[in-house]
Amino acid sequence: MVENDGDNMLEKITLSHGAGGKIMMDLIKNIILKEINLKSAGDVGLDALDDGATISLGDKTLIFTTDSHTVKPLFFPGGDIGRLSVSGTINDLAMMGGRPLAMACAIVVEEGFPIADLERIFRSMDLTSREVNCPLITGDFKVMERGALDGAIITTTGIGIAEKIITDRELKPGDKIIVTGTIGDHGMTILANREGINLATDLVSDVAPLWETVEAALKIGGVTAMKDPTRGGLSAALNEMAEKAKVGIIIKEDEIPILDSVRVASEMLGIDPLQITNEGKAVIAVEPDKCDLVLEAIKKTKYGKNAKIIGEVVAEHAGDVILETSVGGKRILEIPIGDPAPRIC
C-alpha cells in the first residue's frame, strides 16, 4: 500500500500485511526473503514458508518454529492470549509431524498492566502446555511505557522432534482432505465479542493444542500433508497446500462442519467463515486407503470429535481449490487478500 507522506511517497506496512493472506505472502517473498540469509540447517528452511523449519542433528530431525500473538481482547470466551500463544506454537510443530519437546516465551506488557491478569495468562499457558507435556523452559519479560503498547504481546518459540517430516509438497492426487472439527469458531468468537453481538447460542473459541489429535493420525499412517487453518482460515490453508504441491483440491460445501452460531455471526458481519481464523483445527491430507482409519482415530481424541472428510486432491486445476456448492454449482475458492479483521491471533 502506498501512502502520501508529505513530499515523499513511501511504502508502509498496513494491518493487511500481517493478516496471513496474499498481501502478507507477497511481502515475505518479495521483501523479507531477499534481505536475509536463507541457508538452512535441515531439509526445510525459511524459503519453504512452512509452519516451521527443520534442524538436522545426526539421525534425528528437530522442528523449530516461532510465533507472535497480538489478539484483542486478551481474554475471550474459550481462552486467552496465554492459551493461544502456547497452542499456536505447539500446532505449528505438529503440522510438520513434530512431537513438542519444549518452549520459550517472550512477553511484553505496557506499564500499568494488572498483575492479576499476568498471573491469569501464565496460569493458562502452564495448563495448556501440560496437556501435551511440553514445558516452558526459558523466556523473557519486558515492559514498555504506558500507551506505547496495547496490553500485551507474547512470542512463543517451540522445538519438537519428528520421525518423518510432513510438508505441503507431498500432497498428491487421490489424497482425501480431512478437517478435524468445526470451522470459524475462533475468529467469529473474537469478532462477535468486539462487536457486542449476542446470539442465542454462545460462541466459544476453539483454541487448543492439537498434538494428541495429530499423533493419532500419524500412528495410523498415510498422512501426506497438514496445515492449521489460522490466519486466512480454511481458504488460505487449502490454497497454500494446492499451490505448493501443484495439484488441485476439490471440497464439498455441504461436508464442511460449521456451527449454526458461526453461520449466523458470519451473515451478520458479512464475513465468509471459510476465511476466518481457527486456532484448534487441522487440515490433514491422507492416502485414500488409510483415510477411514485415520478419521476414526481422530474422532476418538479430545479435539477431533467433529472431524469430517471434506474433499480430495486431483491432478486437474493445479494450484486451485474448487468448491462444490450446496446448490450444485462450482466456484474457485480464492485465497483471501487479507484477514477480514486484524488482531484475531
C-alpha positions as CSV (number, residue, x, y, z in Angstrom):
1,M,0.0,0.0,0.0
2,V,1.3,3.5,-0.9
3,E,0.6,6.4,1.4
4,N,1.3,10.1,0.9
5,D,3.9,11.2,3.5
6,G,4.4,14.9,2.9
7,D,6.7,15.4,-0.1
8,N,7.6,11.7,-0.3
9,M,5.6,8.7,-1.5
10,L,6.6,5.9,0.9
11,E,5.6,2.3,1.1
12,K,4.3,1.5,4.6
13,I,3.2,-1.6,6.4
14,T,-0.6,-1.9,6.9
15,L,-2.6,-4.3,9.1
16,S,-3.3,-6.4,6.0
17,H,0.4,-7.2,5.8
18,G,0.1,-9.3,9.0
19,A,-3.2,-11.0,8.1
20,G,-2.0,-14.2,6.6
21,G,-3.4,-13.6,3.1
22,K,-1.9,-12.8,-0.3
23,I,-0.7,-9.4,0.8
24,M,1.4,-10.9,3.6
25,M,2.8,-13.7,1.5
26,D,3.9,-11.2,-1.2
27,L,5.6,-9.2,1.5
28,I,7.5,-12.2,2.8
29,K,8.5,-13.4,-0.7
30,N,9.4,-10.0,-2.2
31,I,10.9,-8.2,0.7
32,I,11.8,-10.3,3.7
33,L,13.3,-13.3,1.9
34,K,15.5,-11.0,-0.2
35,E,17.1,-9.4,2.8
36,I,18.2,-12.5,4.9
37,N,20.5,-15.5,4.7
38,L,18.4,-18.4,3.6
39,K,20.9,-21.1,4.4
40,S,19.1,-23.9,6.1
41,A,20.2,-26.2,8.9
42,G,18.0,-29.0,7.6
43,D,15.8,-30.1,4.7
44,V,13.1,-27.4,5.3
45,G,14.2,-23.7,5.6
46,L,12.5,-20.3,5.7
47,D,12.2,-20.2,1.9
48,A,9.8,-23.2,2.1
49,L,7.3,-20.9,4.0
50,D,6.1,-23.9,6.0
51,D,4.8,-23.9,9.6
52,G,8.4,-24.2,10.8
53,A,11.9,-25.3,9.8
54,T,14.0,-28.4,10.3
55,I,17.3,-28.8,12.0
56,S,19.3,-32.0,11.2
57,L,21.2,-33.5,14.2
58,G,22.7,-36.8,13.1
59,D,19.9,-39.4,12.9
60,K,17.4,-37.0,14.5
61,T,15.4,-34.2,12.9
62,L,14.2,-31.3,15.0
63,I,11.4,-29.0,14.1
64,F,11.8,-25.3,15.1
65,T,9.1,-22.6,15.0
66,T,8.3,-19.2,16.5
67,D,5.1,-17.1,16.5
68,S,3.9,-13.8,18.0
69,H,0.4,-13.2,19.3
70,T,-1.4,-9.9,19.4
71,V,-5.0,-10.9,19.9
72,K,-7.6,-8.3,21.1
73,P,-9.2,-8.7,23.6
74,L,-6.6,-10.6,25.6
75,F,-9.3,-12.7,27.3
76,F,-12.2,-14.1,25.3
77,P,-14.8,-16.9,25.6
78,G,-12.9,-20.2,25.4
79,G,-9.4,-18.9,26.0
80,D,-6.9,-16.0,26.3
81,I,-3.7,-14.9,24.9
82,G,-1.8,-17.3,27.0
83,R,-3.6,-20.4,25.8
84,L,-3.4,-19.0,22.3
85,S,0.3,-18.5,22.3
86,V,1.1,-22.0,23.6
87,S,-1.4,-23.7,21.3
88,G,-0.3,-21.8,18.2
89,T,3.3,-22.9,18.6
90,I,2.5,-26.5,19.5
91,N,0.2,-26.7,16.5
92,D,2.9,-25.4,14.1
93,L,5.2,-28.1,15.3
94,A,2.5,-30.8,15.0
95,M,1.6,-29.8,11.4
96,M,5.2,-30.8,10.4
97,G,4.9,-34.1,12.3
98,G,6.8,-32.8,15.3
99,R,6.2,-34.1,18.8
100,P,6.5,-31.0,21.1
101,L,9.6,-31.1,23.4
102,A,10.0,-27.6,24.9
103,M,9.0,-24.0,24.6
104,A,10.4,-20.5,25.2
105,C,8.3,-17.4,25.8
106,A,8.9,-13.7,25.5
107,I,6.2,-11.3,26.8
108,V,6.0,-7.6,26.5
109,V,3.4,-5.6,28.5
110,E,2.7,-2.0,29.0
111,E,3.2,-0.1,32.2
112,G,0.2,-0.4,34.4
113,F,-0.7,-3.9,33.3
114,P,-2.7,-5.7,36.1
115,I,-0.6,-8.3,38.0
116,A,-3.8,-10.4,38.3
117,D,-4.1,-10.6,34.5
118,L,-0.4,-11.5,34.2
119,E,-0.9,-14.4,36.7
120,R,-4.0,-15.5,34.8
121,I,-2.1,-15.6,31.5
122,F,0.8,-17.6,32.8
123,R,-1.6,-20.0,34.6
124,S,-3.3,-20.6,31.3
125,M,0.0,-21.1,29.5
126,D,1.0,-23.7,32.0
127,L,-2.2,-25.6,31.9
128,T,-2.1,-25.7,28.1
129,S,1.5,-26.8,27.9
130,R,0.7,-29.6,30.4
131,E,-1.9,-31.0,28.0
132,V,0.8,-32.1,25.6
133,N,3.7,-32.4,28.1
134,C,5.6,-29.5,26.5
135,P,7.2,-27.5,29.3
136,L,8.0,-23.8,29.1
137,I,11.7,-23.8,29.9
138,T,13.0,-20.3,29.3
139,G,11.8,-16.8,28.4
140,D,12.0,-13.1,28.7
141,F,9.9,-10.3,30.1
142,K,9.8,-6.6,29.1
143,V,7.7,-3.5,30.0
144,M,7.0,-0.6,27.7
145,E,5.8,2.8,28.9
146,R,2.1,3.4,29.3
147,G,0.4,3.9,25.9
148,A,3.3,2.6,23.9
149,L,1.7,-0.9,23.7
150,D,-1.9,-2.1,23.7
151,G,-1.9,-4.5,26.6
152,A,0.5,-7.3,25.9
153,I,2.2,-9.2,23.1
154,I,3.5,-12.8,23.5
155,T,6.1,-14.5,21.4
156,T,6.5,-18.3,21.8
157,T,9.2,-20.5,20.3
158,G,8.9,-24.2,20.2
159,I,11.1,-27.2,19.4
160,G,9.9,-30.7,18.5
161,I,11.2,-33.9,17.2
162,A,9.8,-35.8,14.2
163,E,10.2,-39.4,12.9
164,K,9.1,-38.2,9.5
165,I,8.8,-34.6,8.3
166,I,5.4,-33.6,6.9
167,T,5.4,-30.8,4.3
168,D,2.7,-29.5,2.0
169,R,4.7,-30.5,-1.1
170,E,3.9,-34.2,-0.5
171,L,0.2,-33.7,-1.3
172,K,-0.8,-35.9,-4.3
173,P,-3.8,-36.7,-6.4
174,G,-6.2,-39.2,-4.7
175,D,-5.5,-38.0,-1.2
176,K,-8.6,-37.2,0.9
177,I,-8.9,-34.0,2.8
178,I,-9.9,-34.2,6.5
179,V,-10.7,-31.2,8.7
180,T,-10.6,-32.1,12.4
181,G,-13.6,-30.0,13.5
182,T,-15.9,-27.1,13.0
183,I,-14.6,-24.1,11.1
184,G,-14.6,-20.4,12.0
185,D,-15.1,-20.8,15.8
186,H,-12.2,-18.7,17.0
187,G,-12.4,-15.8,14.6
188,M,-16.1,-15.4,14.9
189,T,-15.9,-15.5,18.7
190,I,-13.3,-12.7,18.7
191,L,-15.3,-10.6,16.2
192,A,-18.6,-11.1,18.0
193,N,-17.0,-10.2,21.3
194,R,-15.6,-7.0,19.9
195,E,-18.9,-6.0,18.2
196,G,-21.1,-6.9,21.1
197,I,-23.1,-9.4,19.2
198,N,-25.3,-11.6,21.4
199,L,-26.5,-14.9,20.0
200,A,-28.9,-17.5,21.4
201,T,-26.0,-19.9,21.3
202,D,-22.8,-18.6,22.7
203,L,-19.7,-18.5,20.5
204,V,-16.6,-20.1,22.0
205,S,-13.1,-20.1,20.6
206,D,-11.7,-23.4,19.5
207,V,-8.1,-22.6,20.7
208,A,-6.4,-25.8,21.7
209,P,-3.1,-27.8,21.4
210,L,-3.6,-30.5,18.7
211,W,-0.7,-32.9,19.2
212,E,-2.9,-35.7,20.6
213,T,-5.1,-35.5,17.5
214,V,-2.2,-35.3,15.1
215,E,-0.3,-38.1,16.8
216,A,-3.4,-40.3,16.5
217,A,-3.4,-39.7,12.7
218,L,0.3,-40.3,12.3
219,K,0.2,-43.6,14.2
220,I,-2.2,-44.9,11.6
221,G,-0.1,-43.7,8.7
222,G,-0.8,-42.4,5.3
223,V,-0.7,-38.7,6.2
224,T,0.8,-36.7,3.3
225,A,0.3,-33.1,4.4
226,M,-1.1,-31.0,7.2
227,K,-2.0,-27.4,7.8
228,D,-3.6,-25.5,10.6
229,P,-6.1,-23.0,9.1
230,T,-5.2,-20.0,11.2
231,R,-5.0,-16.5,9.5
232,G,-6.9,-16.6,6.3
233,G,-8.9,-19.6,7.5
234,L,-9.7,-22.8,5.6
235,S,-9.5,-21.0,2.3
236,A,-5.9,-19.8,2.8
237,A,-4.7,-23.2,4.1
238,L,-6.1,-25.2,1.2
239,N,-4.9,-22.7,-1.4
240,E,-1.4,-22.8,0.1
241,M,-1.4,-26.6,0.1
242,A,-2.6,-26.7,-3.5
243,E,-0.1,-24.1,-4.7
244,K,2.9,-25.7,-3.1
245,A,2.1,-29.2,-4.3
246,K,1.0,-28.1,-7.8
247,V,-2.3,-30.0,-7.5
248,G,-6.0,-29.2,-7.4
249,I,-8.2,-29.6,-4.4
250,I,-12.0,-30.1,-4.6
251,I,-14.1,-29.7,-1.5
252,K,-17.8,-30.1,-0.9
253,E,-19.5,-27.2,0.8
254,D,-22.1,-29.4,2.4
255,E,-19.4,-31.5,4.1
256,I,-17.6,-28.6,5.8
257,P,-18.6,-28.6,9.5
258,I,-19.8,-25.1,10.6
259,L,-21.7,-24.3,13.8
260,D,-25.1,-22.6,13.4
261,S,-23.9,-19.8,15.7
262,V,-20.9,-19.2,13.4
263,R,-23.1,-19.1,10.4
264,V,-25.4,-16.6,12.0
265,A,-22.5,-14.4,13.1
266,S,-20.8,-14.6,9.7
267,E,-24.0,-13.5,8.0
268,M,-24.5,-10.6,10.4
269,L,-20.9,-9.4,9.9
270,G,-20.7,-10.2,6.2
271,I,-17.7,-12.4,6.6
272,D,-17.1,-15.8,4.9
273,P,-16.5,-18.3,7.7
274,L,-14.1,-20.2,5.3
275,Q,-11.8,-17.1,5.5
276,I,-11.8,-16.7,9.3
277,T,-9.1,-17.8,11.7
278,N,-9.2,-21.2,13.5
279,E,-6.9,-21.9,16.4
280,G,-7.8,-25.5,17.3
281,K,-8.3,-27.2,14.0
282,A,-6.1,-29.0,11.4
283,V,-6.5,-29.8,7.7
284,I,-5.0,-33.3,7.1
285,A,-4.4,-34.9,3.8
286,V,-4.4,-38.7,3.9
287,E,-3.9,-41.5,1.3
288,P,-7.3,-42.9,0.4
289,D,-6.7,-46.4,1.7
290,K,-5.9,-45.1,5.2
291,C,-8.5,-42.3,5.3
292,D,-11.3,-44.1,7.1
293,L,-8.9,-45.4,9.7
294,V,-7.3,-42.0,10.3
295,L,-10.7,-40.4,10.6
296,E,-11.8,-43.0,13.1
297,A,-8.6,-42.4,15.2
298,I,-9.0,-38.6,15.1
299,K,-12.6,-38.8,16.3
300,K,-11.5,-40.6,19.4
301,T,-9.4,-37.7,20.5
302,K,-10.5,-34.8,22.7
303,Y,-10.3,-32.2,19.9
304,G,-11.2,-34.4,16.9
305,K,-14.8,-35.5,17.7
306,N,-16.3,-33.4,14.9
307,A,-13.8,-34.4,12.2
308,K,-15.0,-34.9,8.6
309,I,-13.8,-35.7,5.2
310,I,-14.5,-32.6,3.1
311,G,-12.8,-33.3,-0.2
312,E,-10.0,-34.7,-2.2
313,V,-6.9,-33.9,-4.2
314,V,-7.0,-34.0,-8.0
315,A,-4.4,-33.7,-10.8
316,E,-6.6,-31.1,-12.6
317,H,-6.9,-27.4,-11.7
318,A,-3.2,-27.3,-10.4
319,G,-2.8,-24.7,-7.7
320,D,-6.6,-24.1,-7.4
321,V,-9.2,-25.0,-4.8
322,I,-12.6,-25.8,-6.2
323,L,-15.7,-25.5,-4.0
324,E,-18.7,-27.7,-5.0
325,T,-21.5,-25.6,-3.6
326,S,-24.6,-26.7,-1.8
327,V,-26.8,-25.7,-4.7
328,G,-24.9,-27.9,-7.2
329,G,-22.5,-25.3,-8.7
330,K,-18.8,-25.0,-8.6
331,R,-16.6,-22.0,-8.0
332,I,-12.9,-21.3,-7.3
333,L,-12.2,-20.8,-3.6
334,E,-9.7,-18.0,-3.7
335,I,-7.0,-17.2,-1.2
336,P,-8.0,-14.2,0.9
337,I,-6.2,-10.9,0.2
338,G,-6.0,-10.4,3.9
339,D,-7.8,-11.4,7.1
340,P,-11.3,-9.9,7.5
341,A,-10.3,-8.4,10.8
342,P,-6.9,-7.6,12.5
343,R,-5.6,-9.0,15.8
344,I,-7.5,-12.2,15.7
345,C,-4.5,-14.2,16.9
